[in-house]
Amino acid sequence: MKILVTGGLGYIGSHAIVQLLISNHEITIIDNLSNSQKETHKKIKDITGKNSDFYKIDTTNYAKLDNLCEKHNFDAVIHFAGYKAVGESINEPLKYYFNNLLSTINIAKLAIKYDINTIIFSSSATVYGNGESPFTEKSPLLERTNPYGETKAMCERILIDTQKAYPNLSLFLLRYFNPIGAHKSGLLGEIPNGIPNNLVPYITQVAKGKREKLQIYGNDYNTPDGTGIRDYIHVVDLAKGHVSALESNRTGINIYNLGTGKGTSVLELVNAFEKVNNIKIPFEIVSRRPGDIAVSYADVSKAKRELGWEAKLTLEDMVEDAWNFEKNLKKEENKND
Ligand code: WQD
């Protein structure tokens, strides 16, 4: 299939493109490079041996997107482009609402205009708010604690309403749990802007000596060891979920949790990292981070049943690959060194 991938040089987009190229899809990437590197395009080629097109286009720029869609005959669009830093979204809500909503509206408009059959949207478990795990796709969407999460819920709504008005459109809303890890080659992984917000990028920077110690946000949650529980999923498994969705030929509105179905606490993750990589991670317990919930993990049975997809890689694979990526990261590749 001919696929337009927005945000294709970012952390999840780049891994998805590798899997799509391996499955012989024809890929056009757009990315504004706000949180990604142009060199990633070449690395995708190095891994797969296959070409893809890249254009530096911002997904909020309707005219440029329109021009691109007019020239290509896309069968599907996978929409990864979006801002994703929870803390920043609280301080700069309009930046998040403007960018994430407008880019999604543009994609929806162009899918209609150019008869692009399928939209796959990067959603997030954050749409479930402070609800009860395991989350199923039928769990209520409770109030989000930050504008980033709110944009994900709003974009879902926008796309669902669009699909209802244009029933020929196949829509996939993929709700990611906590993607971590990196490509085995060490060429693709997550390079956070500034101080990492997320747990694993912070741990790998502590392991590298870039940060002194990890702060664990609270050990007084109602969980076995008191630290927060999340459903960490290897980014390569997550990437494969997109290929399964695309190739399923399903019509209508399709919503899937992409996780492993297993919960892991912060302390368990730190222990696994230390054991697998044989590196000590110094940490201190600090107070809870506002907006965090105690427990989040997925019921993943729907994706398995309907897409034949399930996560295969283990927590050990995730922490090993995350460290392999960070340790091979050259100084010039990390603006924040
Ligand atoms: C995981 C656990 C923290 C950092 C967020 C978004 C979500 C998705 C992924 C974005 C929690 C604890 C963390 C640290 C810690 N989207 N922690 N010390 O909050 O589950 O999900 O990122 O890209 O929508 O909400 O992920 O990795 O930040 O936190 O103790 O320095 O680690 O409290 O229990 P989260 P996370």
Boltz pocket constraint, residues with backbone or C-beta under 6 A from the ligand:
constraints:
  - pocket:
      binder: B
      contacts: [[A, 84], [A, 85], [A, 86], [A, 124], [A, 125], [A, 126], [A, 176], [A, 177], [A, 178], [A, 179], [A, 196], [A, 197], [A, 198], [A, 199], [A, 200], [A, 202], [A, 214], [A, 215], [A, 216], [A, 217], [A, 218], [A, 227], [A, 228], [A, 229], [A, 230], [A, 266], [A, 289], [A, 292], [A, 293], [A, 294]]
      max_distance: 6.0
